[in-house]
Amino acid sequence: MKILKNALLIVGLFTVCAVSINAVQQEDGGSTGNNETVVNKEDKSVADGYRIVALPMPDNLEFAGENVPLEDPDVYERMDRELLVNTYWQSNALLLMKRANKYFPVIEPILKEEGIPDDFKYLAVIESGLTQAVSPARAVGFWQILEGTGKEYGLEINDNVDERYNIEKSTRVAADYLKKAKERFGSWTLAAASYNAGQYGVDKQLDRQKVKDYYDLLLGEETGRYVFRILALKEIMNNPKKYGFNYTENDLYKHIPVKKVKVDTVVKDFPDFADKFGINYKILKIHNPWLRDDHLKNASRKTYFIDIPENGNYPEEK
């Protein structure tokens, strides 16, 4: 009996040792008898299908007609960083491309009419991702306008109406700001930087550092990356296939034509108002996010223009 117990103990110890040695070999990337690395088949499949490569820098880049000095090693590295970050954040970049197809047709003609270079549409892209975002500082809308700035530039902002959410009006405010900044600095690139840091903030750093160019300034993390982020999204969104994005026109979000309905009275109930135009309340609010309540007070009888989809409720795609 004692001999049997000893035999079982020896067998048990041998088994434990064998399992432990095998486990250690696998954890350490050990080899099989044929000197082949032990690789999980699923891991190998994923690795084979996923490629991350260094990106070639474009031969030249410009913002609003102003050259980007890529021969400067610091500028080169900062540009490279933003290209890498935005290329390999694939889901976000693809969403931006989809949204751009829907909203650029609204933004582009306003910028052109206001004399603002087309490149500034990418400023809205990095500010809000082309969504009605609200920042921790309470900046609002596509162009991330603060309440004080909005009122200074003539927007109505209250609990009932907040025109920072109106894409057309907020684009005109942004254009007005950028024109004044360009007049002040003589540079569209510095005007763009001032949209993030403020005109006073940029002016202060230019004087303090005794330089005249954005690319010569030593700036904090956010403003220092700001123009490079705009440039990166411009480059990627203009050359999607070059950066590995593949889609068809049908994959993009559709721009929906609207008609303007003039309103200069009180609107007691927007769900009822929407119904009169053959749409529901949700669609009304999607196209008019600046209407912040389900009614319009309008005691002053101010004139507003409300967007209504030309075809009423959205038709199904054929």
Secondary structure, 3 states (H helix, E strand, C coil): CHHHHHHHHHHHHHHHHHHHHHHHHHHCCCECCCCCECCCHHHHHHHHCCCCCCCCCCCCCEECCEECCCCCHHHHHHHHHHHHHHHHCHHHHHHHHHHHHHHHHHHHHHHHHCCCCHHHHHHHHHHHCCCCCECCCCCECCCCECHHHHHHCCCCECCCEEHHHCHHHHHHHHHHHHHHHHHHHCCHHHHHHHHHHCHHHHHHHHHHHCCCCHHHCCCCHHHHHHHHHHHHHHHHHHCCHHHCCCCCHHHCCCCCCEEEEEECCCECCHHHHHHHCCCCHHHHHHHCCCECCCCECCCCCCCEEEEEECCCCCCCCC
